[in-house]
Amino acid sequence: MLILGSFPSILSLERDEYYANPRNRFWAVMDELLGISRTLPYRERLLHLEQRGVALWDVIAACRREGSRDGAIRDPEPNDIPGFLLAHHSVRLVVLNGSTAGRLFLTAWPGGFPAGVRYVVMPSTSPANARYRLPGLVDRWQVILAAGEQG
């Protein structure tokens, strides 16, 4: 499984850590669903994700943006996600963390991906997504459990 955000926040870029903002609920969701404690050091959390067959990346490799809001993204340059999927045949599900990641993903690669790879757009774990509290996010993100059971 490949989980894609749009582009890291300023804090994430400074710390060189995905979802470094303590208000972002990504690690809380992983804690609830996969039992990866959000209190573990970052590198240990990544190792636990890897052991469960989960990779993290972003749709965007580079862009112009003031602040950390997805709405401020300008001139996005996409990562080579189709190339990644061709090189990593075991990936069967791409999980897009938020509607901006989903929109950018579909815009960048309208032609599709290798056979057998599907994608799903999930509600953003960002603190800017006030529509969902943690229990609602956990409920919606349960798709990653089903994907893990399928191999």
GUMAR-85006 format. One record per atom (N, C-alpha, C): residue number from 1; atom name; x, y, z. Coordinates in Angstrom, 3 decimals. Last residue first. Layout:
// residues N
[dolum NUM; "CA"; [X; Y; Z]]
...
This chain:
// residues 151
[dolum 151; "N"; [-3.582; -8.691; 1.077]]
[dolum 151; "CA"; [-2.207; -8.976; 0.678]]
[dolum 151; "C"; [-1.561; -7.801; 0.118]]
[dolum 150; "N"; [-5.988; -8.336; 2.208]]
[dolum 150; "CA"; [-6.000; -8.882; 0.859]]
[dolum 150; "C"; [-4.601; -9.141; 0.338]]
[dolum 149; "N"; [-5.420; -7.089; 4.579]]
[dolum 149; "CA"; [-5.874; -8.474; 4.639]]
[dolum 149; "C"; [-5.840; -9.139; 3.266]]
[dolum 148; "N"; [-4.844; -4.521; 3.690]]
[dolum 148; "CA"; [-3.782; -5.324; 4.283]]
[dolum 148; "C"; [-4.137; -6.792; 4.353]]
[dolum 147; "N"; [-7.372; -3.666; 2.934]]
[dolum 147; "CA"; [-6.338; -3.793; 1.905]]
[dolum 147; "C"; [-5.195; -4.672; 2.429]]
[dolum 146; "N"; [-8.645; -3.533; 5.392]]
[dolum 146; "CA"; [-9.131; -4.483; 4.396]]
[dolum 146; "C"; [-8.081; -4.720; 3.326]]
[dolum 145; "N"; [-7.156; -1.430; 6.516]]
[dolum 145; "CA"; [-7.163; -2.754; 7.146]]
[dolum 145; "C"; [-7.591; -3.812; 6.150]]
[dolum 144; "N"; [-7.719; 0.722; 4.922]]
[dolum 144; "CA"; [-6.353; 0.210; 4.905]]
[dolum 144; "C"; [-6.251; -1.148; 5.578]]
[dolum 143; "N"; [-10.352; 1.315; 5.484]]
[dolum 143; "CA"; [-10.063; 0.697; 4.187]]
[dolum 143; "C"; [-8.644; 0.131; 4.161]]
[dolum 142; "N"; [-10.534; 2.837; 7.726]]
[dolum 142; "CA"; [-10.481; 1.386; 7.912]]
[dolum 142; "C"; [-10.221; 0.632; 6.620]]
[dolum 141; "N"; [-10.906; 5.527; 7.473]]
[dolum 141; "CA"; [-9.605; 4.998; 7.071]]
[dolum 141; "C"; [-9.494; 3.484; 7.254]]
[dolum 140; "N"; [-13.424; 5.977; 8.642]]
[dolum 140; "CA"; [-13.267; 6.079; 7.187]]
[dolum 140; "C"; [-11.984; 5.430; 6.695]]
[dolum 139; "N"; [-12.777; 5.587; 11.394]]
[dolum 139; "CA"; [-13.821; 4.802; 10.733]]
[dolum 139; "C"; [-13.646; 4.806; 9.219]]
[dolum 138; "N"; [-10.861; 7.568; 11.794]]
[dolum 138; "CA"; [-10.510; 6.155; 11.987]]
[dolum 138; "C"; [-11.524; 5.263; 11.277]]
[dolum 137; "N"; [-12.449; 9.837; 11.370]]
[dolum 137; "CA"; [-11.325; 9.534; 10.482]]
[dolum 137; "C"; [-10.945; 8.063; 10.575]]
[dolum 136; "N"; [-14.213; 9.604; 13.534]]
[dolum 136; "CA"; [-14.725; 9.568; 12.162]]
[dolum 136; "C"; [-13.633; 9.262; 11.156]]
[dolum 135; "N"; [-12.468; 9.871; 15.748]]
[dolum 135; "CA"; [-13.218; 8.624; 15.536]]
[dolum 135; "C"; [-13.783; 8.494; 14.115]]
[dolum 134; "N"; [-11.388; 12.581; 15.270]]
[dolum 134; "CA"; [-10.576; 11.374; 15.162]]
[dolum 134; "C"; [-11.399; 10.099; 14.981]]
[dolum 133; "N"; [-13.738; 14.424; 13.254]]
[dolum 133; "CA"; [-13.003; 14.227; 14.499]]
[dolum 133; "C"; [-12.271; 12.886; 14.346]]
[dolum 132; "N"; [-14.071; 16.208; 10.254]]
[dolum 132; "CA"; [-13.936; 14.912; 10.922]]
[dolum 132; "C"; [-13.175; 15.046; 12.233]]
[dolum 131; "N"; [-14.068; 18.856; 9.484]]
[dolum 131; "CA"; [-15.291; 18.074; 9.277]]
[dolum 131; "C"; [-15.268; 16.760; 10.063]]
[dolum 130; "N"; [-11.700; 20.150; 9.580]]
[dolum 130; "CA"; [-12.511; 20.182; 10.802]]
[dolum 130; "C"; [-13.789; 19.355; 10.672]]
[dolum 129; "N"; [-8.857; 19.982; 8.321]]
[dolum 129; "CA"; [-10.082; 19.249; 8.023]]
[dolum 129; "C"; [-10.911; 19.128; 9.308]]
[dolum 128; "N"; [-6.586; 21.079; 9.359]]
[dolum 128; "CA"; [-7.479; 21.977; 8.624]]
[dolum 128; "C"; [-8.805; 21.304; 8.272]]
[dolum 127; "N"; [-5.097; 19.004; 10.325]]
[dolum 127; "CA"; [-5.903; 19.752; 11.292]]
[dolum 127; "C"; [-6.852; 20.736; 10.610]]
[dolum 126; "N"; [-5.325; 16.196; 8.060]]
[dolum 126; "CA"; [-4.835; 17.536; 8.399]]
[dolum 126; "C"; [-5.707; 18.187; 9.469]]
[dolum 125; "N"; [-6.221; 13.909; 7.024]]
[dolum 125; "CA"; [-5.915; 13.873; 8.454]]
[dolum 125; "C"; [-5.416; 15.229; 8.952]]
[dolum 124; "N"; [-8.855; 13.942; 4.630]]
[dolum 124; "CA"; [-7.544; 14.410; 5.081]]
[dolum 124; "C"; [-7.409; 14.303; 6.591]]
[dolum 123; "N"; [-10.564; 11.006; 3.647]]
[dolum 123; "CA"; [-10.608; 12.332; 4.255]]
[dolum 123; "C"; [-9.221; 12.701; 4.798]]
[dolum 122; "N"; [-9.178; 9.380; 0.702]]
[dolum 122; "CA"; [-9.657; 9.375; 2.081]]
[dolum 122; "C"; [-9.764; 10.804; 2.608]]
[dolum 121; "N"; [-9.574; 7.848; -2.311]]
[dolum 121; "CA"; [-9.338; 9.157; -1.695]]
[dolum 121; "C"; [-9.993; 9.141; -0.316]]
[dolum 120; "N"; [-7.921; 5.072; -3.673]]
[dolum 120; "CA"; [-9.054; 5.557; -2.901]]
[dolum 120; "C"; [-8.649; 6.891; -2.284]]
[dolum 119; "N"; [-7.032; 2.941; -6.426]]
[dolum 119; "CA"; [-6.797; 4.064; -5.526]]
[dolum 119; "C"; [-8.088; 4.421; -4.813]]
[dolum 118; "N"; [-5.370; -0.077; -7.534]]
[dolum 118; "CA"; [-6.531; 0.800; -7.406]]
[dolum 118; "C"; [-6.193; 1.932; -6.441]]
[dolum 117; "N"; [-3.762; -2.159; -9.742]]
[dolum 117; "CA"; [-3.562; -1.110; -8.740]]
[dolum 117; "C"; [-4.810; -0.236; -8.715]]
[dolum 116; "N"; [-4.266; -3.873; -11.831]]
[dolum 116; "CA"; [-4.377; -4.396; -10.477]]
[dolum 116; "C"; [-4.150; -3.375; -9.385]]
[dolum 115; "N"; [-1.983; -2.547; -14.182]]
[dolum 115; "CA"; [-3.176; -3.351; -13.897]]
[dolum 115; "C"; [-3.125; -3.855; -12.456]]
[dolum 114; "N"; [-0.477; 0.668; -13.542]]
[dolum 114; "CA"; [-0.395; -0.758; -13.842]]
[dolum 114; "C"; [-1.685; -1.488; -13.456]]
[dolum 113; "N"; [-2.609; 3.517; -14.339]]
[dolum 113; "CA"; [-1.494; 2.846; -13.685]]
[dolum 113; "C"; [-1.449; 1.383; -14.078]]
[dolum 112; "N"; [-3.772; 6.475; -16.132]]
[dolum 112; "CA"; [-3.861; 5.277; -15.325]]
[dolum 112; "C"; [-2.528; 4.689; -14.910]]
[dolum 111; "N"; [-4.039; 8.918; -17.407]]
[dolum 111; "CA"; [-3.947; 7.688; -18.206]]
[dolum 111; "C"; [-3.962; 6.407; -17.416]]
[dolum 110; "N"; [-3.852; 11.078; -15.731]]
[dolum 110; "CA"; [-5.192; 10.677; -16.171]]
[dolum 110; "C"; [-5.191; 9.349; -16.931]]
[dolum 109; "N"; [-1.941; 12.125; -13.640]]
[dolum 109; "CA"; [-1.881; 10.843; -14.357]]
[dolum 109; "C"; [-3.266; 10.377; -14.792]]
[dolum 108; "N"; [-2.486; 14.662; -12.607]]
[dolum 108; "CA"; [-1.132; 14.362; -13.074]]
[dolum 108; "C"; [-1.079; 13.098; -13.930]]
[dolum 107; "N"; [-5.153; 14.507; -11.812]]
[dolum 107; "CA"; [-4.754; 15.477; -12.827]]
[dolum 107; "C"; [-3.411; 15.109; -13.446]]
[dolum 106; "N"; [-5.096; 12.601; -9.794]]
[dolum 106; "CA"; [-5.873; 12.328; -11.005]]
[dolum 106; "C"; [-5.510; 13.273; -12.144]]
[dolum 105; "N"; [-3.429; 13.968; -7.947]]
[dolum 105; "CA"; [-3.100; 12.614; -8.422]]
[dolum 105; "C"; [-3.808; 12.334; -9.746]]
[dolum 104; "N"; [-4.901; 16.241; -7.367]]
[dolum 104; "CA"; [-3.592; 16.365; -8.014]]
[dolum 104; "C"; [-3.149; 15.034; -8.623]]
[dolum 103; "N"; [-7.149; 15.072; -6.113]]
[dolum 103; "CA"; [-7.299; 15.883; -7.321]]
[dolum 103; "C"; [-5.980; 15.975; -8.086]]
[dolum 102; "N"; [-5.952; 13.760; -3.877]]
[dolum 102; "CA"; [-6.738; 13.034; -4.873]]
[dolum 102; "C"; [-6.853; 13.782; -6.180]]
[dolum 101; "N"; [-4.801; 15.902; -2.511]]
[dolum 101; "CA"; [-3.939; 14.820; -3.000]]
[dolum 101; "C"; [-4.668; 14.034; -4.088]]
[dolum 100; "N"; [-7.221; 17.217; -1.944]]
[dolum 100; "CA"; [-6.211; 17.869; -2.779]]
[dolum 100; "C"; [-5.252; 16.830; -3.340]]
[dolum 99; "N"; [-8.598; 15.408; -0.291]]
[dolum 99; "CA"; [-9.127; 15.702; -1.620]]
[dolum 99; "C"; [-8.109; 16.403; -2.514]]
[dolum 98; "N"; [-6.585; 12.975; 1.530]]
[dolum 98; "CA"; [-7.263; 14.244; 1.319]]
[dolum 98; "C"; [-7.640; 14.506; -0.123]]
[dolum 97; "N"; [-4.386; 10.874; 0.860]]
[dolum 97; "CA"; [-4.742; 11.526; 2.112]]
[dolum 97; "C"; [-5.290; 12.924; 1.814]]
[dolum 96; "N"; [-4.998; 8.067; -0.972]]
[dolum 96; "CA"; [-4.734; 9.505; -1.094]]
[dolum 96; "C"; [-5.281; 10.211; 0.139]]
[dolum 95; "N"; [-3.553; 5.045; -1.414]]
[dolum 95; "CA"; [-4.464; 5.769; -0.528]]
[dolum 95; "C"; [-4.065; 7.236; -0.563]]
[dolum 94; "N"; [-3.366; 2.537; -3.661]]
[dolum 94; "CA"; [-2.846; 3.876; -3.408]]
[dolum 94; "C"; [-3.916; 4.607; -2.608]]
[dolum 93; "N"; [-2.762; -0.903; -3.654]]
[dolum 93; "CA"; [-3.679; 0.172; -3.281]]
[dolum 93; "C"; [-2.902; 1.451; -3.039]]
[dolum 92; "N"; [-0.776; -2.613; -4.300]]
[dolum 92; "CA"; [-2.081; -2.867; -4.920]]
[dolum 92; "C"; [-3.076; -1.752; -4.642]]
[dolum 91; "N"; [2.564; -3.245; -4.594]]
[dolum 91; "CA"; [1.589; -2.201; -4.240]]
[dolum 91; "C"; [0.304; -2.446; -5.021]]
[dolum 90; "N"; [4.300; -5.086; -5.665]]
[dolum 90; "CA"; [3.438; -5.537; -4.570]]
[dolum 90; "C"; [2.394; -4.493; -4.184]]
[dolum 89; "N"; [5.941; -3.903; -7.551]]
[dolum 89; "CA"; [4.776; -4.664; -8.013]]
[dolum 89; "C"; [3.827; -5.081; -6.898]]
[dolum 88; "N"; [7.595; -1.358; -7.915]]
[dolum 88; "CA"; [7.145; -2.011; -6.679]]
[dolum 88; "C"; [5.827; -2.741; -6.966]]
[dolum 87; "N"; [7.986; -0.247; -10.378]]
[dolum 87; "CA"; [9.153; -0.799; -9.693]]
[dolum 87; "C"; [8.783; -1.583; -8.436]]
[dolum 86; "N"; [5.450; 0.680; -10.970]]
[dolum 86; "CA"; [6.048; -0.321; -11.855]]
[dolum 86; "C"; [7.246; -0.994; -11.192]]
[dolum 85; "N"; [5.200; 2.582; -8.936]]
[dolum 85; "CA"; [4.320; 1.411; -8.945]]
[dolum 85; "C"; [4.856; 0.312; -9.852]]
[dolum 84; "N"; [7.141; 4.436; -9.728]]
[dolum 84; "CA"; [7.254; 3.761; -8.430]]
[dolum 84; "C"; [6.419; 2.486; -8.420]]
[dolum 83; "N"; [6.018; 5.274; -12.155]]
[dolum 83; "CA"; [7.307; 4.591; -12.139]]
[dolum 83; "C"; [7.533; 3.827; -10.848]]
[dolum 82; "N"; [3.673; 6.554; -11.188]]
[dolum 82; "CA"; [3.578; 5.370; -12.066]]
[dolum 82; "C"; [4.889; 4.579; -12.110]]
[dolum 81; "N"; [4.950; 8.631; -9.651]]
[dolum 81; "CA"; [4.217; 7.559; -8.981]]
[dolum 81; "C"; [4.010; 6.366; -9.911]]
[dolum 80; "N"; [7.082; 10.731; -9.654]]
[dolum 80; "CA"; [6.879; 9.666; -10.640]]
[dolum 80; "C"; [6.208; 8.462; -9.979]]
[dolum 79; "N"; [5.516; 13.743; -8.428]]
[dolum 79; "CA"; [6.463; 12.644; -8.296]]
[dolum 79; "C"; [6.135; 11.593; -9.350]]
[dolum 78; "N"; [4.680; 16.774; -10.231]]
[dolum 78; "CA"; [4.366; 15.494; -9.610]]
[dolum 78; "C"; [5.573; 14.569; -9.452]]
[dolum 77; "N"; [4.763; 20.038; -9.342]]
[dolum 77; "CA"; [5.498; 19.088; -10.175]]
[dolum 77; "C"; [5.319; 17.716; -9.534]]
[dolum 76; "N"; [2.513; 22.798; -9.234]]
[dolum 76; "CA"; [2.965; 21.506; -8.708]]
[dolum 76; "C"; [3.685; 20.669; -9.762]]
[dolum 75; "N"; [1.925; 25.692; -9.188]]
[dolum 75; "CA"; [2.902; 25.060; -10.080]]
[dolum 75; "C"; [3.411; 23.720; -9.557]]
[dolum 74; "N"; [0.988; 26.087; -5.766]]
[dolum 74; "CA"; [1.047; 26.611; -7.132]]
[dolum 74; "C"; [2.131; 25.871; -7.902]]
[dolum 73; "N"; [-0.962; 25.807; -2.876]]
[dolum 73; "CA"; [-0.028; 25.132; -3.787]]
[dolum 73; "C"; [-0.162; 25.710; -5.187]]
[dolum 72; "N"; [-2.828; 26.739; -1.126]]
[dolum 72; "CA"; [-1.814; 27.695; -1.571]]
[dolum 72; "C"; [-0.807; 27.078; -2.548]]
[dolum 71; "N"; [-4.377; 24.646; -0.298]]
[dolum 71; "CA"; [-4.976; 25.611; -1.212]]
[dolum 71; "C"; [-3.990; 26.631; -1.757]]
[dolum 70; "N"; [-2.836; 23.399; 1.616]]
[dolum 70; "CA"; [-2.915; 22.800; 0.284]]
[dolum 70; "C"; [-3.465; 23.788; -0.738]]
[dolum 69; "N"; [-0.836; 25.432; 3.736]]
[dolum 69; "CA"; [-2.162; 25.060; 3.242]]
[dolum 69; "C"; [-2.095; 24.471; 1.834]]
[dolum 68; "N"; [1.524; 26.394; 4.733]]
[dolum 68; "CA"; [1.382; 24.945; 4.626]]
[dolum 68; "C"; [0.047; 24.489; 4.036]]
[dolum 67; "N"; [3.186; 29.221; 3.181]]
[dolum 67; "CA"; [2.528; 28.535; 4.285]]
[dolum 67; "C"; [2.422; 27.052; 4.002]]
[dolum 66; "N"; [3.091; 29.402; -0.224]]
[dolum 66; "CA"; [3.318; 30.192; 0.982]]
[dolum 66; "C"; [2.523; 29.545; 2.097]]
[dolum 65; "N"; [4.589; 27.509; -2.742]]
[dolum 65; "CA"; [3.520; 27.573; -1.745]]
[dolum 65; "C"; [3.954; 28.472; -0.607]]
[dolum 64; "N"; [5.401; 25.727; -5.615]]
[dolum 64; "CA"; [5.478; 27.019; -4.936]]
[dolum 64; "C"; [4.320; 27.044; -3.951]]
[dolum 63; "N"; [6.830; 22.386; -5.562]]
[dolum 63; "CA"; [5.787; 23.369; -5.885]]
[dolum 63; "C"; [6.170; 24.713; -5.281]]
[dolum 62; "N"; [7.630; 18.921; -6.010]]
[dolum 62; "CA"; [8.023; 20.317; -5.790]]
[dolum 62; "C"; [6.864; 21.223; -6.184]]
[dolum 61; "N"; [6.291; 16.509; -5.981]]
[dolum 61; "CA"; [7.725; 16.519; -5.690]]
[dolum 61; "C"; [8.198; 17.922; -5.343]]
[dolum 60; "N"; [3.121; 15.401; -4.917]]
[dolum 60; "CA"; [3.924; 16.497; -5.453]]
[dolum 60; "C"; [5.380; 16.374; -5.016]]
[dolum 59; "N"; [2.163; 13.185; -3.609]]
[dolum 59; "CA"; [1.835; 13.341; -5.021]]
[dolum 59; "C"; [2.790; 14.348; -5.652]]
[dolum 58; "N"; [4.460; 11.557; -1.377]]
[dolum 58; "CA"; [3.573; 12.661; -1.731]]
[dolum 58; "C"; [3.308; 12.659; -3.225]]
[dolum 57; "N"; [4.535; 8.691; 0.832]]
[dolum 57; "CA"; [5.147; 9.581; -0.146]]
[dolum 57; "C"; [4.160; 10.715; -0.386]]
[dolum 56; "N"; [5.008; 5.631; 2.547]]
[dolum 56; "CA"; [4.513; 7.011; 2.552]]
[dolum 56; "C"; [5.264; 7.812; 1.503]]
[dolum 55; "N"; [3.940; 2.200; 2.501]]
[dolum 55; "CA"; [4.923; 3.230; 2.165]]
[dolum 55; "C"; [4.243; 4.596; 2.191]]
[dolum 54; "N"; [3.376; -0.815; 4.158]]
[dolum 54; "CA"; [2.857; 0.530; 3.881]]
[dolum 54; "C"; [4.018; 1.483; 3.615]]
[dolum 53; "N"; [3.816; -3.360; 5.196]]
[dolum 53; "CA"; [3.690; -3.175; 3.758]]
[dolum 53; "C"; [3.133; -1.834; 3.339]]
[dolum 52; "N"; [4.386; -3.579; 7.800]]
[dolum 52; "CA"; [2.994; -3.859; 7.432]]
[dolum 52; "C"; [2.747; -3.633; 5.940]]
[dolum 51; "N"; [6.960; -2.715; 7.902]]
[dolum 51; "CA"; [6.713; -4.118; 8.247]]
[dolum 51; "C"; [5.288; -4.536; 7.889]]
[dolum 50; "N"; [6.502; 0.015; 7.398]]
[dolum 50; "CA"; [7.175; -0.811; 6.392]]
[dolum 50; "C"; [6.920; -2.297; 6.643]]
[dolum 49; "N"; [5.388; 0.770; 9.861]]
[dolum 49; "CA"; [4.611; 0.871; 8.621]]
[dolum 49; "C"; [5.201; -0.040; 7.550]]
[dolum 48; "N"; [7.609; 0.296; 11.509]]
[dolum 48; "CA"; [6.369; -0.472; 11.720]]
[dolum 48; "C"; [5.463; -0.395; 10.490]]
[dolum 47; "N"; [9.356; 2.230; 10.475]]
[dolum 47; "CA"; [9.709; 0.810; 10.408]]
[dolum 47; "C"; [8.475; -0.064; 10.579]]
[dolum 46; "N"; [7.997; 4.583; 11.180]]
[dolum 46; "CA"; [8.201; 4.236; 9.766]]
[dolum 46; "C"; [8.528; 2.761; 9.606]]
[dolum 45; "N"; [8.230; 4.411; 13.969]]
[dolum 45; "CA"; [6.896; 4.388; 13.347]]
[dolum 45; "C"; [7.001; 4.010; 11.875]]
[dolum 44; "N"; [10.993; 4.648; 14.182]]
[dolum 44; "CA"; [10.347; 3.396; 14.590]]
[dolum 44; "C"; [8.942; 3.287; 14.001]]
[dolum 43; "N"; [11.353; 7.295; 13.360]]
[dolum 43; "CA"; [11.970; 6.207; 12.573]]
[dolum 43; "C"; [11.367; 4.856; 12.931]]
[dolum 42; "N"; [9.958; 8.729; 15.458]]
[dolum 42; "CA"; [9.527; 8.737; 14.066]]
[dolum 42; "C"; [10.072; 7.552; 13.275]]
[dolum 41; "N"; [9.372; 6.996; 18.549]]
[dolum 41; "CA"; [10.192; 7.865; 17.697]]
[dolum 41; "C"; [9.808; 7.673; 16.230]]
[dolum 40; "N"; [5.941; 6.654; 19.638]]
[dolum 40; "CA"; [7.234; 6.085; 19.256]]
[dolum 40; "C"; [8.056; 7.114; 18.497]]
[dolum 39; "N"; [3.465; 7.729; 19.940]]
[dolum 39; "CA"; [4.507; 8.230; 20.830]]
[dolum 39; "C"; [5.883; 7.642; 20.521]]
[dolum 38; "N"; [1.690; 6.413; 18.373]]
[dolum 38; "CA"; [2.094; 7.755; 17.915]]
[dolum 38; "C"; [3.188; 8.346; 18.777]]
[dolum 37; "N"; [2.122; 3.013; 17.830]]
[dolum 37; "CA"; [1.982; 4.085; 18.810]]
[dolum 37; "C"; [2.511; 5.405; 18.274]]
[dolum 36; "N"; [0.337; 1.235; 15.791]]
[dolum 36; "CA"; [1.649; 1.883; 15.760]]
[dolum 36; "C"; [1.558; 3.113; 16.652]]
[dolum 35; "N"; [-2.042; -0.082; 15.386]]
[dolum 35; "CA"; [-1.354; -0.274; 16.654]]
[dolum 35; "C"; [0.059; 0.278; 16.669]]
[dolum 34; "N"; [-3.552; 0.424; 13.201]]
[dolum 34; "CA"; [-2.460; -0.527; 13.030]]
[dolum 34; "C"; [-1.681; -0.786; 14.311]]
[dolum 33; "N"; [-5.622; 2.172; 14.118]]
[dolum 33; "CA"; [-5.885; 1.089; 13.165]]
[dolum 33; "C"; [-4.807; 0.021; 13.123]]
[dolum 32; "N"; [-4.545; 3.942; 16.071]]
[dolum 32; "CA"; [-5.839; 3.278; 16.275]]
[dolum 32; "C"; [-6.017; 2.048; 15.380]]
[dolum 31; "N"; [-2.138; 4.736; 14.835]]
[dolum 31; "CA"; [-2.140; 4.158; 16.180]]
[dolum 31; "C"; [-3.417; 3.345; 16.397]]
[dolum 30; "N"; [-3.058; 5.890; 12.511]]
[dolum 30; "CA"; [-2.216; 4.686; 12.412]]
[dolum 30; "C"; [-2.142; 3.965; 13.754]]
[dolum 29; "N"; [-4.391; 8.076; 13.672]]
[dolum 29; "CA"; [-5.159; 7.085; 12.913]]
[dolum 29; "C"; [-4.362; 5.787; 12.790]]
[dolum 28; "N"; [-2.190; 9.408; 14.743]]
[dolum 28; "CA"; [-3.242; 8.936; 15.656]]
[dolum 28; "C"; [-4.097; 7.878; 14.963]]
[dolum 27; "N"; [-0.833; 10.088; 12.440]]
[dolum 27; "CA"; [-0.233; 9.096; 13.334]]
[dolum 27; "C"; [-1.228; 8.594; 14.371]]
[dolum 26; "N"; [-2.765; 11.938; 11.324]]
[dolum 26; "CA"; [-2.303; 10.743; 10.608]]
[dolum 26; "C"; [-1.763; 9.679; 11.569]]
[dolum 25; "N"; [-3.680; 14.340; 12.351]]
[dolum 25; "CA"; [-4.151; 13.110; 12.983]]
[dolum 25; "C"; [-3.672; 11.837; 12.295]]
[dolum 24; "N"; [-1.819; 17.153; 13.247]]
[dolum 24; "CA"; [-2.236; 16.278; 12.156]]
[dolum 24; "C"; [-2.555; 14.913; 12.768]]
[dolum 23; "N"; [-0.756; 18.321; 15.467]]
[dolum 23; "CA"; [-2.218; 18.409; 15.316]]
[dolum 23; "C"; [-2.728; 17.576; 14.145]]
[dolum 22; "N"; [1.975; 18.084; 15.202]]
[dolum 22; "CA"; [1.316; 17.272; 16.230]]
[dolum 22; "C"; [-0.212; 17.329; 16.163]]
[dolum 21; "N"; [3.403; 17.730; 12.089]]
[dolum 21; "CA"; [2.553; 18.629; 12.870]]
[dolum 21; "C"; [1.806; 17.798; 13.913]]
[dolum 20; "N"; [4.544; 15.688; 10.610]]
[dolum 20; "CA"; [5.234; 16.139; 11.824]]
[dolum 20; "C"; [4.389; 17.066; 12.686]]
[dolum 19; "N"; [4.017; 14.065; 8.306]]
[dolum 19; "CA"; [2.980; 14.339; 9.300]]
[dolum 19; "C"; [3.583; 14.747; 10.650]]
[dolum 18; "N"; [7.284; 12.866; 7.739]]
[dolum 18; "CA"; [5.900; 12.957; 7.284]]
[dolum 18; "C"; [4.978; 13.171; 8.479]]
[dolum 17; "N"; [10.150; 14.756; 8.348]]
[dolum 17; "CA"; [9.238; 13.727; 8.853]]
[dolum 17; "C"; [7.862; 13.938; 8.242]]
[dolum 16; "N"; [12.013; 16.852; 8.399]]
[dolum 16; "CA"; [12.210; 15.709; 7.509]]
[dolum 16; "C"; [11.422; 14.496; 8.011]]
[dolum 15; "N"; [11.549; 19.166; 9.745]]
[dolum 15; "CA"; [11.930; 17.996; 10.549]]
[dolum 15; "C"; [12.288; 16.774; 9.707]]
[dolum 14; "N"; [10.863; 20.865; 7.626]]
[dolum 14; "CA"; [11.937; 21.236; 8.552]]
[dolum 14; "C"; [12.449; 20.028; 9.332]]
[dolum 13; "N"; [8.709; 19.474; 6.487]]
[dolum 13; "CA"; [9.927; 19.704; 5.705]]
[dolum 13; "C"; [11.112; 20.039; 6.616]]
[dolum 12; "N"; [6.890; 19.624; 8.608]]
[dolum 12; "CA"; [7.347; 18.318; 8.125]]
[dolum 12; "C"; [8.629; 18.445; 7.317]]
[dolum 11; "N"; [6.527; 22.416; 8.713]]
[dolum 11; "CA"; [7.099; 21.705; 9.855]]
[dolum 11; "C"; [7.626; 20.332; 9.437]]
[dolum 10; "N"; [5.302; 22.858; 6.224]]
[dolum 10; "CA"; [6.588; 23.494; 6.531]]
[dolum 10; "C"; [7.279; 22.752; 7.673]]
[dolum 9; "N"; [3.971; 19.710; 5.008]]
[dolum 9; "CA"; [3.865; 21.015; 5.652]]
[dolum 9; "C"; [5.251; 21.592; 5.886]]
[dolum 8; "N"; [4.372; 18.021; 1.836]]
[dolum 8; "CA"; [4.591; 18.171; 3.279]]
[dolum 8; "C"; [4.399; 19.607; 3.771]]
[dolum 7; "N"; [1.604; 17.503; -0.318]]
[dolum 7; "CA"; [2.955; 18.019; -0.195]]
[dolum 7; "C"; [3.180; 18.293; 1.291]]
[dolum 6; "N"; [-0.427; 15.321; -0.204]]
[dolum 6; "CA"; [-0.265; 16.275; -1.302]]
[dolum 6; "C"; [1.185; 16.751; -1.344]]
[dolum 5; "N"; [0.300; 11.865; 0.490]]
[dolum 5; "CA"; [-0.203; 13.175; 0.851]]
[dolum 5; "C"; [-0.059; 14.077; -0.360]]
[dolum 4; "N"; [-0.337; 8.483; -0.027]]
[dolum 4; "CA"; [0.177; 9.726; -0.595]]
[dolum 4; "C"; [-0.503; 10.942; 0.004]]
[dolum 3; "N"; [0.586; 5.286; 0.677]]
[dolum 3; "CA"; [-0.224; 6.403; 1.170]]
[dolum 3; "C"; [0.434; 7.686; 0.702]]
[dolum 2; "N"; [0.486; 2.220; -0.773]]
[dolum 2; "CA"; [1.189; 3.495; -0.842]]
[dolum 2; "C"; [0.225; 4.581; -0.391]]
[dolum 1; "N"; [0.847; -1.169; 0.000]]
[dolum 1; "CA"; [0.000; 0.000; 0.000]]
[dolum 1; "C"; [0.895; 1.237; 0.000]]
